[in-house]
Amino acid sequence: MIEPDVLLVALSELSRDARTLNLARALASDGLRVAIHAADIGTDVTLKGAGEPLTVIPWNDPGGRAARRWWSLGRSARRLAVRPRLVIAMDLFALDAARAVARRCGAPLIYDMREFYFALGPLQGKGLRQRLLAWHERRLLGSVDRVIVSGPLDADVVNDRFHLPKPAVVVLNTPPYRDPVTSDLRKRCGVPHDALLAIYQGVVHHGRGLAPMFSAMSLNPRVHLAIVGNGPAEADLRITANDLGIGNRVHWCESVPYDELHALTCGADVGVCLIEPLSMSYEYALPNKLFETMMARIPVLVTDLPALRRHIESHPVGLIVGRTLDAREIADALDAATTEPRRRQMIVACDDIRQLSYESQAAHVVALCREYLV
């Protein structure tokens, strides 16, 4: 029987789950015994630095449809020989499994609502599935002791919508602090030294601004795009890129372990965070790719959405593109982001990441967890 202080449950492949890894490492660095139940392919995800070691309890992810994976994680969690003092569900799809462990052990339960699952972008237009997911979340929230969200605006919406007994705690999707490093991204993609190399990180879904980016690239033959990620829209987007005649300038790098992401990002000239306002979840997004580009000290293009606009106004690290994501406007923004002196000004502003890095977030989440470990 494993008896950690904290058990994190995640429906994810651990080495690629930035939010789970950062939280686990922060808790372990504070001296807590942390176990993680998630898919693990044997990648070394041990804590780097002082602190207690992480215990990874692998879940055999069957792959395939979401419902099958969801059921599999729940079944696996119910069989765990583990007795934690606190359980954290790392998203909605892990919440039912985490609740089962928390109930069995009489442990408090924290829910990391990293998206608005009641208004997901990929479920736009799929009314029944979205309503079922929203009902499931609201039903499970009755068992949750505290909710974590990824942005201040998210906290306002969640507190109002669910009338939480205690306010949601904000933990930004920021990475641990790193200095810029030498990168082989340009060599890996075979991109000429005089080309403009943009980078997209994350799941390849429709609505993440990739199709509008492709249209902008068709207006400027100097622009290349590295896509670091996989996802259900990849086949469609490959066709779109080829139809626009830019397929040879889109470089599909596939997802990489989180600990390798920073080095790749440092090799780009500009990041793209062009989220399409398809749903409330996308409307209020403040994703980790925004902060990863800051850490790499490269400018970023963002959509004119509330949380993204607020961030750029506070930290002028990039350029805002209109909500329609017009191809010409994106192309002009790419030029502006790579032209001096404006580029240098945005790179200097990126140094604000020193105050925003996960080390600054860790104090909030460690204090929250220790509140439930007394």
FIFI-69550 format. One record per residue (C-alpha): residue in one letter; y, z, x; residue number from 1. Coordinates in pm, whole numbers, always signed. Example, Ala and Ser with C-alpha at 12.3 -4.5 7.8 and 13.67 -1.06 7.14 Angstrom:
2
<minu A,<-450,+780,+1230>,1>
<minu S,<-106,+714,+1367>,2>
//
This chain:
374
<minu M,<+0,+0,+0>,1>
<minu I,<+338,-107,+139>,2>
<minu E,<+623,+133,+57>,3>
<minu P,<+954,-33,+148>,4>
<minu D,<+1294,+95,+49>,5>
<minu V,<+1383,-244,-98>,6>
<minu L,<+1172,-534,-224>,7>
<minu L,<+1338,-876,-263>,8>
<minu V,<+1160,-1124,-492>,9>
<minu A,<+1254,-1493,-461>,10>
<minu L,<+1119,-1815,-604>,11>
<minu S,<+1198,-2004,-286>,12>
<minu E,<+1076,-2100,+57>,13>
<minu L,<+1213,-1808,+253>,14>
<minu S,<+1323,-1979,+574>,15>
<minu R,<+1550,-2209,+368>,16>
<minu D,<+1691,-1942,+137>,17>
<minu A,<+2019,-1838,+297>,18>
<minu R,<+2117,-1579,+39>,19>
<minu T,<+1783,-1396,+52>,20>
<minu L,<+1765,-1400,+431>,21>
<minu N,<+2120,-1276,+476>,22>
<minu L,<+2072,-993,+228>,23>
<minu A,<+1738,-888,+379>,24>
<minu R,<+1880,-885,+731>,25>
<minu A,<+2188,-690,+626>,26>
<minu L,<+1977,-419,+461>,27>
<minu A,<+1739,-401,+756>,28>
<minu S,<+2030,-377,+999>,29>
<minu D,<+2146,-71,+808>,30>
<minu G,<+1811,+94,+872>,31>
<minu L,<+1637,+22,+543>,32>
<minu R,<+1275,-90,+523>,33>
<minu V,<+1281,-431,+354>,34>
<minu A,<+997,-637,+211>,35>
<minu I,<+1034,-992,+77>,36>
<minu H,<+800,-1162,-168>,37>
<minu A,<+865,-1536,-141>,38>
<minu A,<+704,-1857,-23>,39>
<minu D,<+657,-1852,+352>,40>
<minu I,<+532,-2136,+572>,41>
<minu G,<+499,-1923,+882>,42>
<minu T,<+852,-1977,+1010>,43>
<minu D,<+989,-1687,+1213>,44>
<minu V,<+1240,-1517,+985>,45>
<minu T,<+1244,-1185,+1165>,46>
<minu L,<+1559,-985,+1200>,47>
<minu K,<+1779,-1084,+1492>,48>
<minu G,<+1931,-770,+1635>,49>
<minu A,<+1885,-399,+1581>,50>
<minu G,<+1735,-257,+1267>,51>
<minu E,<+1410,-218,+1082>,52>
<minu P,<+1166,-512,+1084>,53>
<minu L,<+1133,-732,+777>,54>
<minu T,<+800,-745,+598>,55>
<minu V,<+724,-1083,+444>,56>
<minu I,<+460,-1079,+168>,57>
<minu P,<+383,-1448,+121>,58>
<minu W,<+361,-1607,-223>,59>
<minu N,<+140,-1916,-241>,60>
<minu D,<+385,-2157,-403>,61>
<minu P,<+182,-2413,-604>,62>
<minu G,<+470,-2660,-617>,63>
<minu G,<+514,-2892,-910>,64>
<minu R,<+702,-2815,-1229>,65>
<minu A,<+935,-2515,-1251>,66>
<minu A,<+734,-2345,-1527>,67>
<minu R,<+419,-2353,-1317>,68>
<minu R,<+595,-2202,-1014>,69>
<minu W,<+764,-1942,-1232>,70>
<minu W,<+431,-1831,-1381>,71>
<minu S,<+267,-1828,-1038>,72>
<minu L,<+533,-1601,-886>,73>
<minu G,<+507,-1358,-1175>,74>
<minu R,<+129,-1343,-1146>,75>
<minu S,<+151,-1287,-771>,76>
<minu A,<+417,-1014,-801>,77>
<minu R,<+211,-822,-1056>,78>
<minu R,<-75,-802,-805>,79>
<minu L,<+131,-677,-512>,80>
<minu A,<+12,-362,-338>,81>
<minu V,<+369,-246,-293>,82>
<minu R,<+572,+53,-412>,83>
<minu P,<+944,-6,-345>,84>
<minu R,<+1225,+233,-426>,85>
<minu L,<+1450,-55,-534>,86>
<minu V,<+1373,-412,-647>,87>
<minu I,<+1612,-708,-626>,88>
<minu A,<+1549,-1036,-811>,89>
<minu M,<+1707,-1312,-605>,90>
<minu D,<+1766,-1544,-902>,91>
<minu L,<+1674,-1578,-1269>,92>
<minu F,<+1341,-1743,-1187>,93>
<minu A,<+1236,-1431,-997>,94>
<minu L,<+1373,-1182,-1249>,95>
<minu D,<+1066,-1151,-1472>,96>
<minu A,<+840,-1098,-1168>,97>
<minu A,<+1080,-846,-1015>,98>
<minu R,<+1108,-659,-1345>,99>
<minu A,<+729,-622,-1361>,100>
<minu V,<+723,-455,-1018>,101>
<minu A,<+1023,-235,-1096>,102>
<minu R,<+868,-113,-1421>,103>
<minu R,<+534,-36,-1259>,104>
<minu C,<+701,+162,-980>,105>
<minu G,<+978,+321,-1186>,106>
<minu A,<+1232,+161,-951>,107>
<minu P,<+1588,+42,-1028>,108>
<minu L,<+1633,-335,-1067>,109>
<minu I,<+1922,-545,-935>,110>
<minu Y,<+1966,-910,-1040>,111>
<minu D,<+2135,-1164,-812>,112>
<minu M,<+2282,-1410,-1063>,113>
<minu R,<+2362,-1670,-800>,114>
<minu E,<+2440,-1932,-1068>,115>
<minu F,<+2538,-1941,-1434>,116>
<minu Y,<+2185,-1996,-1559>,117>
<minu F,<+2317,-2014,-1915>,118>
<minu A,<+2507,-2331,-1816>,119>
<minu L,<+2321,-2508,-1535>,120>
<minu G,<+2437,-2849,-1409>,121>
<minu P,<+2086,-3004,-1386>,122>
<minu L,<+2022,-2907,-1750>,123>
<minu Q,<+2333,-3080,-1878>,124>
<minu G,<+2228,-3274,-2188>,125>
<minu K,<+1895,-3092,-2213>,126>
<minu G,<+1999,-2858,-2491>,127>
<minu L,<+1669,-2695,-2584>,128>
<minu R,<+1570,-2615,-2226>,129>
<minu Q,<+1916,-2476,-2154>,130>
<minu R,<+1912,-2259,-2468>,131>
<minu L,<+1568,-2123,-2383>,132>
<minu L,<+1680,-2035,-2030>,133>
<minu A,<+1994,-1864,-2160>,134>
<minu W,<+1788,-1666,-2414>,135>
<minu H,<+1542,-1562,-2143>,136>
<minu E,<+1822,-1442,-1916>,137>
<minu R,<+1995,-1242,-2188>,138>
<minu R,<+1663,-1083,-2289>,139>
<minu L,<+1583,-974,-1932>,140>
<minu L,<+1933,-841,-1864>,141>
<minu G,<+1848,-540,-2078>,142>
<minu S,<+1618,-423,-1797>,143>
<minu V,<+1870,-475,-1516>,144>
<minu D,<+2064,-189,-1360>,145>
<minu R,<+2324,-401,-1181>,146>
<minu V,<+2420,-767,-1140>,147>
<minu I,<+2540,-945,-824>,148>
<minu V,<+2739,-1270,-843>,149>
<minu S,<+2869,-1511,-580>,150>
<minu G,<+3241,-1528,-661>,151>
<minu P,<+3530,-1333,-820>,152>
<minu L,<+3570,-1580,-1107>,153>
<minu D,<+3196,-1558,-1172>,154>
<minu A,<+3232,-1181,-1206>,155>
<minu D,<+3506,-1222,-1469>,156>
<minu V,<+3294,-1461,-1675>,157>
<minu V,<+2973,-1258,-1649>,158>
<minu N,<+3139,-924,-1729>,159>
<minu D,<+3299,-1076,-2038>,160>
<minu R,<+2997,-1275,-2158>,161>
<minu F,<+2733,-1007,-2123>,162>
<minu H,<+2946,-691,-2166>,163>
<minu L,<+2777,-536,-1865>,164>
<minu P,<+2776,-155,-1858>,165>
<minu K,<+2884,-171,-1493>,166>
<minu P,<+3094,-454,-1345>,167>
<minu A,<+2919,-726,-1148>,168>
<minu V,<+2938,-695,-769>,169>
<minu V,<+3070,-997,-577>,170>
<minu V,<+2880,-1109,-266>,171>
<minu L,<+3011,-1441,-134>,172>
<minu N,<+2772,-1710,-10>,173>
<minu T,<+2900,-1680,+345>,174>
<minu P,<+2689,-1711,+662>,175>
<minu P,<+2672,-1456,+943>,176>
<minu Y,<+2939,-1515,+1205>,177>
<minu R,<+2865,-1779,+1469>,178>
<minu D,<+3075,-1970,+1717>,179>
<minu P,<+3059,-2352,+1707>,180>
<minu V,<+2774,-2497,+1914>,181>
<minu T,<+2671,-2830,+2060>,182>
<minu S,<+2492,-3040,+1798>,183>
<minu D,<+2251,-3333,+1806>,184>
<minu L,<+2331,-3441,+1449>,185>
<minu R,<+2507,-3762,+1551>,186>
<minu K,<+2223,-3856,+1787>,187>
<minu R,<+1962,-3765,+1526>,188>
<minu C,<+2127,-3995,+1273>,189>
<minu G,<+2197,-4274,+1524>,190>
<minu V,<+2567,-4273,+1440>,191>
<minu P,<+2813,-4446,+1680>,192>
<minu H,<+3058,-4218,+1857>,193>
<minu D,<+3357,-4387,+1692>,194>
<minu A,<+3221,-4349,+1336>,195>
<minu L,<+3332,-4080,+1093>,196>
<minu L,<+3031,-3858,+1018>,197>
<minu A,<+3039,-3649,+701>,198>
<minu I,<+2775,-3394,+604>,199>
<minu Y,<+2631,-3277,+273>,200>
<minu Q,<+2408,-2968,+267>,201>
<minu G,<+2191,-2850,-17>,202>
<minu V,<+1962,-2958,-297>,203>
<minu V,<+1988,-3327,-382>,204>
<minu H,<+2079,-3315,-752>,205>
<minu H,<+2290,-3541,-966>,206>
<minu G,<+2633,-3386,-1010>,207>
<minu R,<+2673,-3283,-646>,208>
<minu G,<+2922,-3561,-572>,209>
<minu L,<+2686,-3784,-375>,210>
<minu A,<+2720,-4093,-595>,211>
<minu P,<+3104,-4073,-586>,212>
<minu M,<+3082,-4024,-209>,213>
<minu F,<+2870,-4338,-180>,214>
<minu S,<+3136,-4534,-373>,215>
<minu A,<+3404,-4405,-136>,216>
<minu M,<+3192,-4508,+164>,217>
<minu S,<+3178,-4863,+30>,218>
<minu L,<+3555,-4876,+82>,219>
<minu N,<+3539,-4767,+446>,220>
<minu P,<+3270,-4910,+676>,221>
<minu R,<+3345,-4643,+939>,222>
<minu V,<+3207,-4356,+727>,223>
<minu H,<+2850,-4228,+763>,224>
<minu L,<+2696,-3943,+565>,225>
<minu A,<+2421,-3702,+675>,226>
<minu I,<+2238,-3546,+380>,227>
<minu V,<+2063,-3227,+489>,228>
<minu G,<+1841,-3142,+195>,229>
<minu N,<+1583,-3263,-52>,230>
<minu G,<+1578,-3273,-428>,231>
<minu P,<+1480,-3446,-751>,232>
<minu A,<+1766,-3698,-746>,233>
<minu E,<+1686,-3838,-401>,234>
<minu A,<+1497,-4148,-518>,235>
<minu D,<+1774,-4246,-762>,236>
<minu L,<+2045,-4186,-506>,237>
<minu R,<+1868,-4392,-241>,238>
<minu I,<+1871,-4682,-487>,239>
<minu T,<+2240,-4624,-558>,240>
<minu A,<+2325,-4627,-187>,241>
<minu N,<+2132,-4949,-131>,242>
<minu D,<+2291,-5115,-436>,243>
<minu L,<+2635,-5032,-294>,244>
<minu G,<+2539,-5180,+43>,245>
<minu I,<+2577,-4854,+234>,246>
<minu G,<+2213,-4748,+258>,247>
<minu N,<+2212,-4789,+636>,248>
<minu R,<+2501,-4541,+663>,249>
<minu V,<+2337,-4268,+457>,250>
<minu H,<+2109,-4057,+675>,251>
<minu W,<+1848,-3850,+491>,252>
<minu C,<+1780,-3557,+723>,253>
<minu E,<+1573,-3347,+479>,254>
<minu S,<+1611,-2972,+449>,255>
<minu V,<+1589,-2753,+758>,256>
<minu P,<+1532,-2380,+805>,257>
<minu Y,<+1852,-2190,+740>,258>
<minu D,<+1876,-2069,+1098>,259>
<minu E,<+1900,-2433,+1216>,260>
<minu L,<+2167,-2540,+968>,261>
<minu H,<+2471,-2424,+1163>,262>
<minu A,<+2388,-2636,+1468>,263>
<minu L,<+2354,-2949,+1254>,264>
<minu T,<+2679,-2882,+1068>,265>
<minu C,<+2872,-2850,+1394>,266>
<minu G,<+2793,-3215,+1467>,267>
<minu A,<+2984,-3354,+1168>,268>
<minu D,<+3349,-3452,+1144>,269>
<minu V,<+3395,-3336,+784>,270>
<minu G,<+3199,-3157,+514>,271>
<minu V,<+3173,-3266,+152>,272>
<minu C,<+3163,-3022,-138>,273>
<minu L,<+3240,-3268,-418>,274>
<minu I,<+3091,-3090,-716>,275>
<minu E,<+3114,-3274,-1048>,276>
<minu P,<+3235,-3062,-1343>,277>
<minu L,<+2922,-3117,-1554>,278>
<minu S,<+2869,-2756,-1658>,279>
<minu M,<+3023,-2411,-1635>,280>
<minu S,<+2791,-2330,-1344>,281>
<minu Y,<+2930,-2624,-1146>,282>
<minu E,<+3284,-2559,-1273>,283>
<minu Y,<+3296,-2216,-1109>,284>
<minu A,<+3082,-2295,-805>,285>
<minu L,<+3170,-2143,-467>,286>
<minu P,<+2868,-2265,-268>,287>
<minu N,<+2748,-2175,+77>,288>
<minu K,<+2817,-2528,+209>,289>
<minu L,<+3190,-2452,+179>,290>
<minu F,<+3159,-2154,+412>,291>
<minu E,<+2911,-2327,+643>,292>
<minu T,<+3171,-2596,+716>,293>
<minu M,<+3428,-2328,+793>,294>
<minu M,<+3183,-2165,+1034>,295>
<minu A,<+3133,-2503,+1205>,296>
<minu R,<+3514,-2544,+1226>,297>
<minu I,<+3525,-2876,+1044>,298>
<minu P,<+3747,-2970,+746>,299>
<minu V,<+3593,-3000,+401>,300>
<minu L,<+3658,-3207,+90>,301>
<minu V,<+3631,-3016,-238>,302>
<minu T,<+3671,-3099,-605>,303>
<minu D,<+3967,-2964,-799>,304>
<minu L,<+3769,-2689,-972>,305>
<minu P,<+3893,-2331,-1026>,306>
<minu A,<+3705,-2137,-758>,307>
<minu L,<+3723,-2417,-500>,308>
<minu R,<+4096,-2466,-557>,309>
<minu R,<+4162,-2094,-526>,310>
<minu H,<+3971,-2088,-198>,311>
<minu I,<+4157,-2384,-45>,312>
<minu E,<+4493,-2242,-154>,313>
<minu S,<+4407,-1912,+20>,314>
<minu H,<+4237,-2074,+320>,315>
<minu P,<+4371,-2430,+378>,316>
<minu V,<+4055,-2556,+545>,317>
<minu G,<+4024,-2880,+354>,318>
<minu L,<+4155,-3122,+96>,319>
<minu I,<+4126,-3115,-281>,320>
<minu V,<+4007,-3427,-464>,321>
<minu G,<+4072,-3480,-836>,322>
<minu R,<+3806,-3392,-1094>,323>
<minu T,<+3727,-3757,-1164>,324>
<minu L,<+3619,-3801,-800>,325>
<minu D,<+3781,-4141,-775>,326>
<minu A,<+3637,-4343,-487>,327>
<minu R,<+3976,-4441,-343>,328>
<minu E,<+4098,-4081,-355>,329>
<minu I,<+3787,-3961,-171>,330>
<minu A,<+3824,-4237,+89>,331>
<minu D,<+4189,-4145,+146>,332>
<minu A,<+4099,-3777,+176>,333>
<minu L,<+3834,-3860,+437>,334>
<minu D,<+4097,-4043,+641>,335>
<minu A,<+4345,-3758,+605>,336>
<minu A,<+4089,-3496,+702>,337>
<minu T,<+4017,-3675,+1028>,338>
<minu T,<+4375,-3763,+1125>,339>
<minu E,<+4591,-3546,+1349>,340>
<minu P,<+4782,-3319,+1318>,341>
<minu R,<+4644,-3233,+975>,342>
<minu R,<+4288,-3214,+1101>,343>
<minu R,<+4385,-2964,+1370>,344>
<minu Q,<+4567,-2748,+1113>,345>
<minu M,<+4256,-2731,+893>,346>
<minu I,<+4033,-2649,+1190>,347>
<minu V,<+4265,-2364,+1289>,348>
<minu A,<+4250,-2233,+930>,349>
<minu C,<+3871,-2234,+952>,350>
<minu D,<+3897,-1934,+1180>,351>
<minu D,<+3949,-1728,+864>,352>
<minu I,<+3570,-1730,+848>,353>
<minu R,<+3582,-1437,+1090>,354>
<minu Q,<+3704,-1221,+799>,355>
<minu L,<+3482,-1389,+535>,356>
<minu S,<+3150,-1399,+722>,357>
<minu Y,<+2846,-1222,+583>,358>
<minu E,<+2913,-918,+798>,359>
<minu S,<+3212,-847,+570>,360>
<minu Q,<+3000,-898,+256>,361>
<minu A,<+2717,-682,+384>,362>
<minu A,<+2911,-359,+346>,363>
<minu H,<+2941,-414,-31>,364>
<minu V,<+2577,-497,-89>,365>
<minu V,<+2444,-222,+140>,366>
<minu A,<+2662,+32,-40>,367>
<minu L,<+2535,-97,-374>,368>
<minu C,<+2171,-67,-272>,369>
<minu R,<+2216,+279,-124>,370>
<minu E,<+2374,+386,-455>,371>
<minu Y,<+2034,+326,-616>,372>
<minu L,<+1832,+477,-330>,373>
<minu V,<+1966,+832,-349>,374>
//
